[in-house]
Every structure is written in structure tokens, then in C-alpha cells.
């Protein structure tokens, strides 16, 4: 799709294309909710979202999982104002609740380098959960070294800088209902 100039939410910025429409995202999130429910028929499930990028995805996903669960968040930073990961991952907010014996579904907006996931999984494993799995809205398939590759994936992501549906550039564009690549 060409630049979506008519959208005032873009604040004058142009997009190369719409990678995933609002309708495509909604349909895939519904399906992921069913996949998660089937994978966790019982036990204590904690959906742990990585903020800020996953907040919209987590919100939509948990409403599509027809079983009891809990929700919490972690805040991790690796991009700052750049369009590529800095390589330095910081844990900014870390809930101190006991995770021992819980099934953890770590929800990420996009798996790119895998540095963030590697750090977070290492920290969570020390807390002795029953299991840890990853659900990613988007996977670029660059992180071939991950010990915990995403079990649930919304979409294979193109090798572009994507914004919308929670993904940002310098804190902008998270509110877009679709996922687009910036020019």
C-alpha cells in the first residue's frame, strides 16, 4: 500500500506501506487466544507483558483467552529514540511477586535481536516458574540463538522498522490500529 497520508494520527509522517491491517491483527489475536487456551488447559497462568510495546497486544490477547489468568508487566528498554536496538537492555520495572510454580506466558510486541528476551527469560527462570513460553505479535526471525524461541507468533515480520498497535518510534505511533513501516 502507498503512503497513508489521510491519517491524521501520522502527524505528517509517511509510511512505506501498511504491513498488517487492523482486521488482520484482530483475526490473528483471536486465533492466538484459542492457541494459548489450548496450550494451558489448567494451572496458574500469568500473562507477563513487556512494556511499553506489548500493552495493546496484551490487552486484546487476554480478552481472547477463555480461561482464568493473571496479568502483570515488565518494563525493559533497549531502543531509546533510535530505530535499531542499542544492544544495551535495561530492566526498568520488575514486579516482585512470586512466580514460583506459575506458568508464565511472556508477551512481546516484536522479536528482533532477541537480547531483550534473553535477559528477561534469564531473570524469570531464577524465580522458578513451572514453565516459561513466549508469545510474540511479530517475529523477524533474526534471533536464532534464543533458548526460548516464541511458541506463539502472530505474524512473521518483514525486515522493516514497524510502528503501530503498540510499536513506536521515539514514543510516537503506538496508537495506530494497524502496523506500518515508516519511510
Backbone torsions as a table, in degrees:
resi	resn	phi	psi	omega
1	UNK	NA	145.1	179.4
2	UNK	-80.6	180.0	-177.6
3	UNK	-51.6	137.7	-175.9
4	UNK	-99.4	63.8	-170.9
5	UNK	-63.6	-29.5	-175.1
6	UNK	-70.9	-10.6	-177.2
7	UNK	-85.0	109.5	-178.4
8	UNK	-66.0	-16.3	179.2
9	UNK	-69.9	-13.3	-179.3
10	UNK	-83.7	-7.5	176.7
11	UNK	50.0	43.7	176.7
12	UNK	85.9	-12.4	178.2
13	UNK	-77.4	150.2	178.5
14	UNK	-107.5	153.0	176.7
15	UNK	-112.3	148.1	175.5
16	UNK	-66.8	-45.4	-178.5
17	UNK	-167.6	162.6	171.5
18	UNK	-87.4	114.9	-178.3
19	UNK	-78.5	-42.1	-179.7
20	UNK	-141.2	126.0	-178.1
21	UNK	-78.3	165.0	176.8
22	UNK	-56.7	-40.6	-179.3
23	UNK	-68.8	-41.1	177.6
24	UNK	-62.7	-42.4	-180.0
25	UNK	-63.7	-47.6	-178.6
26	UNK	-59.4	-43.5	-179.7
27	UNK	-64.6	-42.0	-178.8
28	UNK	-69.6	-37.2	178.6
29	UNK	-65.5	-39.4	175.6
30	UNK	-58.8	-45.3	179.9
31	UNK	-65.3	-40.5	177.9
32	UNK	-62.6	-38.2	177.2
33	UNK	-58.7	-41.4	177.5
34	UNK	-67.8	-40.2	178.6
35	UNK	-62.9	-42.3	179.1
36	UNK	-64.6	-45.8	179.8
37	UNK	-60.4	-40.6	179.5
38	UNK	-67.5	-34.1	-178.9
39	UNK	-75.7	-22.9	-178.5
40	UNK	-127.0	74.6	-178.2
41	UNK	-70.7	-22.3	178.4
42	UNK	-154.4	178.5	-177.8
43	UNK	92.9	167.4	-179.2
44	UNK	-84.5	115.7	-177.4
45	UNK	-107.3	125.4	174.2
46	UNK	-113.7	117.7	174.0
47	UNK	-88.8	116.5	-174.8
48	UNK	-114.6	104.6	-177.3
49	UNK	-86.5	140.5	174.5
50	UNK	-91.3	111.2	-178.3
51	UNK	-85.3	154.7	7.3
52	UNK	-94.6	-21.5	-170.1
53	UNK	-59.4	-27.5	-174.2
54	UNK	-92.1	-1.7	-168.6
55	UNK	-60.1	-40.3	179.3
56	UNK	-70.7	-44.5	178.4
57	UNK	-59.7	-47.3	178.8
58	UNK	-59.3	-46.8	-179.3
59	UNK	-57.3	-47.1	179.8
60	UNK	-70.6	-40.7	-176.7
61	UNK	-63.7	-49.3	-175.2
62	UNK	-63.3	-27.4	177.3
63	UNK	-75.2	-10.4	179.3
64	UNK	-104.3	1.6	179.5
65	UNK	-99.9	105.9	-174.6
66	UNK	-82.8	64.1	176.6
67	UNK	-162.2	161.3	177.9
68	UNK	-65.2	143.3	177.2
69	UNK	-160.6	167.8	173.7
70	UNK	-119.3	158.9	-179.2
71	UNK	-130.3	135.8	171.8
72	UNK	-148.0	177.0	-175.0
73	UNK	-138.6	155.4	168.7
74	UNK	-121.4	148.8	173.4
75	UNK	-115.8	120.8	-179.4
76	UNK	-128.6	140.9	-179.5
77	UNK	-125.0	131.6	174.6
78	UNK	-143.3	-10.3	-175.9
79	UNK	-103.7	-35.5	-174.0
80	UNK	61.8	-130.0	179.8
81	UNK	-101.1	11.2	-175.8
82	UNK	-93.3	168.5	177.7
83	UNK	-99.8	2.4	173.8
84	UNK	-132.5	149.6	-179.7
85	UNK	-61.1	139.9	178.9
86	UNK	-73.0	-17.9	-175.7
87	UNK	87.4	-12.3	178.1
88	UNK	-104.4	118.6	-177.2
89	UNK	-106.9	127.3	178.2
90	UNK	-117.8	134.0	172.7
91	UNK	-88.0	109.6	-174.3
92	UNK	-92.3	-39.0	176.6
93	UNK	-134.9	128.2	-175.6
94	UNK	-134.0	107.5	178.9
95	UNK	-63.4	138.9	-176.5
96	UNK	-96.2	9.4	179.2
97	UNK	-62.1	149.5	177.9
98	UNK	-68.2	131.2	178.9
99	UNK	-108.0	-2.3	-176.4
100	UNK	-57.7	126.5	176.7
101	UNK	81.7	-4.2	179.9
102	UNK	-87.4	150.6	168.7
103	UNK	-86.7	121.2	-177.5
104	UNK	-103.6	124.8	170.6
105	UNK	-109.3	104.0	-178.6
106	UNK	-84.1	119.1	-175.2
107	UNK	-106.9	122.6	-176.4
108	UNK	-120.7	146.3	177.4
109	UNK	-72.9	-48.2	-177.3
110	UNK	-147.9	134.5	174.4
111	UNK	-98.8	115.7	-178.8
112	UNK	-116.4	-90.2	-179.8
113	UNK	-75.9	-27.3	-178.2
114	UNK	88.3	-4.5	-179.5
115	UNK	-61.0	-44.6	-179.1
116	UNK	-60.9	-50.1	-179.5
117	UNK	-60.6	-43.1	-179.3
118	UNK	-58.4	-46.8	179.5
119	UNK	-63.2	-49.2	-175.8
120	UNK	-63.8	-43.2	-180.0
121	UNK	-63.9	-40.0	177.5
122	UNK	-59.6	-45.4	179.4
123	UNK	-64.1	-44.0	-177.7
124	UNK	-68.1	-37.2	-179.1
125	UNK	-61.8	-31.6	178.2
126	UNK	-63.6	-19.2	-177.3
127	UNK	-94.6	9.0	171.9
128	UNK	55.8	53.9	173.3
129	UNK	-72.1	162.6	176.1
130	UNK	-65.5	-37.6	178.3
131	UNK	-160.8	159.2	173.6
132	UNK	-134.4	126.4	172.9
133	UNK	-130.0	159.2	-178.6
134	UNK	-115.7	135.2	172.6
135	UNK	-120.0	117.7	-178.6
136	UNK	-117.2	132.3	174.5
137	UNK	-62.8	-43.9	-177.6
138	UNK	-130.8	142.2	176.8
139	UNK	-133.1	121.5	178.4
140	UNK	-85.4	-8.4	178.9
141	UNK	60.5	30.7	175.2
142	UNK	-90.3	-26.5	-172.1
143	UNK	-89.7	71.6	-177.3
144	UNK	-77.2	-10.5	-178.2
145	UNK	-88.2	-5.9	-174.8
146	UNK	-61.4	134.6	173.9
147	UNK	-79.7	-24.5	176.6
148	UNK	-121.1	78.3	175.7
149	UNK	-64.3	152.4	179.6
150	UNK	-57.4	129.9	175.6
151	UNK	-81.6	-34.5	-179.4
152	UNK	-119.4	127.6	-179.2
153	UNK	-132.3	130.4	177.2
154	UNK	-71.3	-56.9	-177.0
155	UNK	-145.0	149.0	166.7
156	UNK	-75.8	126.3	-174.3
157	UNK	-91.8	140.5	173.1
158	UNK	-69.6	159.5	-179.9
159	UNK	-82.0	68.0	-178.9
160	UNK	-138.8	162.1	174.7
161	UNK	-83.9	114.9	-172.9
162	UNK	-105.3	145.0	176.7
163	UNK	-134.8	162.5	177.6
164	UNK	104.2	160.5	179.9
165	UNK	51.2	42.4	178.4
166	UNK	102.8	-26.7	179.8
167	UNK	-78.5	142.2	-173.7
168	UNK	-131.2	169.5	162.6
169	UNK	-130.1	113.2	-178.8
170	UNK	53.3	43.0	178.1
171	UNK	71.8	7.6	177.7
172	UNK	-103.3	156.9	171.6
173	UNK	79.7	1.1	179.2
174	UNK	-59.1	-31.6	-172.2
175	UNK	-80.8	-3.8	178.9
176	UNK	-65.2	137.4	-178.2
177	UNK	-80.9	-2.5	179.2
178	UNK	-125.7	173.2	176.7
179	UNK	-113.2	127.1	-176.0
180	UNK	-132.9	160.8	174.4
181	UNK	-103.3	134.4	179.8
182	UNK	-77.7	149.7	172.7
183	UNK	-73.6	NA	NA
